[in-house]
Amino acid sequence: MTAAPLHVVTGAFGYSGRYIAAELLARGARVRTLTNSLHRDNPFGDKIEVHPIDFNDRDALVESMRGAYAFHNTYWVRYNHKKGSTDFGYDEAVKNNRILFECAVDAGVRRFVHLSVANASEDSTWGYFRGKALLEKELEASGLSYSIVRPTVIYGGPENVLINNIAWMLRHLPVFGVFGKGDARLTPIHVEDLARICADAADRDSNEVINAVGPDTFTYREMVEQMARAMGVRRLIVPTPDWLALAAGKVLSFFLKDIVITGHEISGLRNESMYTGTEPLGTTSFSEWLESEKDTLGRRFVNDLSRRR
Ligand SMILES: NC(=O)c1ccc[n+]([C@@H]2O[C@H](COP(=O)([O-])OP(=O)(O)OC[C@H]3O[C@@H](n4cnc5c(N)ncnc54)[C@H](OP(=O)(O)O)[C@@H]3O)[C@@H](O)[C@H]2O)c1
């Protein structure tokens, strides 16, 4: 009997890595995760192998990838944060991704599935999108067989931050401000669809860059209105200039001890960075998902920063 193929996934106790690992296990794969979140809950028990991810120990990284059928790379940081015990940023994330590419080459990884972001661009003023574009170019030149998967905003599951916390604010605040006029479009992707896209990409051989987008397109305002309706809350939804949205975000961040939103995230959403207009690879309908989650969605605030403390 031949052994099940080994897939190495970063961050299986985090968000998308958790769903990619679950999808791979359901397909009969052997799964190993590389993570620094050993303290977080492990929903897989001994069904997956757990290795720490230490960017200063290349030999250990190469060994943890050796013989892998595929490496699924979710590793990235959401913003620059230079404070106390939680010190991280885009420059370091770019350097660490580069180390992962090099170690994957040395370990002879068969296929590299790399999560980037929709509309990554080297011309962007946002370090997130610039860093992602730079890494796409480096991966393309690395000699690895690759699939670059570019998600728009990801939703679904109790670990989700953005959509869950919008729901939390709708439940708890009397007024909700949409960025600008709220007319920027989004095409969100369900996290289980994303996991399926990554698992499928691992089995292909040719190099590719694919947008991971769902079947629904709506404006930010339409999405928020749809969420409020589904949850049965009536809220005043008002257009908000960026400076006011950022100021309100800072006040909330102070009380919630988190970073609720950044200036770049506001302008990114307003400039349709989470919209592609390309063929949807996801099949989950946002409205059907909303209907099934309307009673639980946004009941709890998901504190992103506390996960890194
Ligand atoms: N979430 C979205 O809506 C969205 C949208 C577009 C693109 N993406 C891309 O999809 C990928 C996965 O995103 P995700 O939201 O699923 O991420 P995530 O699970 O929160 O984190 C993914 C990985 O990055 C590591 N990581 C995250 N923040 C870190 C920090 N501050 N310091 C050190 N390590 C950190 C995690 O390490 P641990 O294993 O130690 O937790 C994990 O291995 C990323 O490349 C992201 O850019 C996400």
The ligand as a MOL file (V3000), in Angstrom:
LIG
                    3D

  0  0  0     0  0            999 V3000
M  V30 BEGIN CTAB
M  V30 COUNTS 48 52 0 0 0
M  V30 BEGIN ATOM
M  V30 1 N -8.2820 36.7860 5.8120 0
M  V30 2 C -8.5940 37.3810 4.6730 0
M  V30 3 O -9.6970 37.9340 4.5010 0
M  V30 4 C -7.5940 37.3790 3.5250 0
M  V30 5 C -7.9230 38.0490 2.3310 0
M  V30 6 C -7.0390 38.0080 1.2780 0
M  V30 7 C -5.8490 37.3160 1.3810 0
M  V30 8 N -5.5480 36.6670 2.5300 0 CHG=1
M  V30 9 C -4.2840 35.9300 2.6200 0
M  V30 10 O -4.5690 34.5940 2.9800 0
M  V30 11 C -3.5290 34.1000 3.8110 0
M  V30 12 C -4.1060 33.5370 5.0820 0
M  V30 13 O -4.8030 34.5360 5.7810 0
M  V30 14 P -5.5210 34.1850 7.1520 0
M  V30 15 O -6.4090 35.3360 7.4320 0
M  V30 16 O -6.0820 32.8300 7.0580 0 CHG=-1
M  V30 17 O -4.2840 34.2470 8.1590 0
M  V30 18 P -3.9890 33.5940 9.5930 0
M  V30 19 O -4.5760 32.2420 9.7210 0
M  V30 20 O -4.3140 34.5900 10.6320 0
M  V30 21 O -2.4070 33.4870 9.5550 0
M  V30 22 C -1.7670 32.7530 8.5380 0
M  V30 23 C -0.3640 32.3960 8.9310 0
M  V30 24 O 0.4220 33.5600 9.1790 0
M  V30 25 C 0.9400 33.5230 10.5060 0
M  V30 26 N 0.7830 34.8430 11.1130 0
M  V30 27 C -0.3090 35.6490 11.0330 0
M  V30 28 N -0.0900 36.7940 11.7010 0
M  V30 29 C 1.1440 36.6910 12.2300 0
M  V30 30 C 1.9320 37.5480 13.0550 0
M  V30 31 N 1.4820 38.7300 13.4300 0
M  V30 32 N 3.1590 37.1400 13.4370 0
M  V30 33 C 3.6230 35.9260 13.0510 0
M  V30 34 N 2.9190 35.0480 12.2780 0
M  V30 35 C 1.7100 35.4440 11.8660 0
M  V30 36 C 0.1370 32.4940 11.2670 0
M  V30 37 O 1.0030 31.9430 12.2300 0
M  V30 38 P 0.5250 30.9260 13.3800 0
M  V30 39 O 0.4150 29.5990 12.7300 0
M  V30 40 O 1.5940 31.0060 14.3630 0
M  V30 41 O -0.8050 31.4350 13.8570 0
M  V30 42 C -0.2660 31.5320 10.1690 0
M  V30 43 O 0.7680 30.5960 9.9380 0
M  V30 44 C -2.5520 35.2330 4.0450 0
M  V30 45 O -1.4820 35.0930 3.1480 0
M  V30 46 C -3.3630 36.4650 3.7080 0
M  V30 47 O -2.5360 37.4960 3.2150 0
M  V30 48 C -6.3880 36.6950 3.6220 0
M  V30 END ATOM
M  V30 BEGIN BOND
M  V30 1 1 1 2
M  V30 2 2 2 3
M  V30 3 1 2 4
M  V30 4 1 4 5
M  V30 5 2 4 48
M  V30 6 2 5 6
M  V30 7 1 6 7
M  V30 8 2 7 8
M  V30 9 1 8 9
M  V30 10 1 8 48
M  V30 11 1 9 10
M  V30 12 1 9 46
M  V30 13 1 10 11
M  V30 14 1 11 12
M  V30 15 1 11 44
M  V30 16 1 12 13
M  V30 17 1 13 14
M  V30 18 2 14 15
M  V30 19 1 14 16
M  V30 20 1 14 17
M  V30 21 1 17 18
M  V30 22 2 18 19
M  V30 23 1 18 20
M  V30 24 1 18 21
M  V30 25 1 21 22
M  V30 26 1 22 23
M  V30 27 1 23 24
M  V30 28 1 23 42
M  V30 29 1 24 25
M  V30 30 1 25 26
M  V30 31 1 25 36
M  V30 32 1 26 27
M  V30 33 1 26 35
M  V30 34 2 27 28
M  V30 35 1 28 29
M  V30 36 1 29 30
M  V30 37 2 29 35
M  V30 38 1 30 31
M  V30 39 2 30 32
M  V30 40 1 32 33
M  V30 41 2 33 34
M  V30 42 1 34 35
M  V30 43 1 36 37
M  V30 44 1 36 42
M  V30 45 1 37 38
M  V30 46 2 38 39
M  V30 47 1 38 40
M  V30 48 1 38 41
M  V30 49 1 42 43
M  V30 50 1 44 45
M  V30 51 1 44 46
M  V30 52 1 46 47
M  V30 END BOND
M  V30 END CTAB
M  END
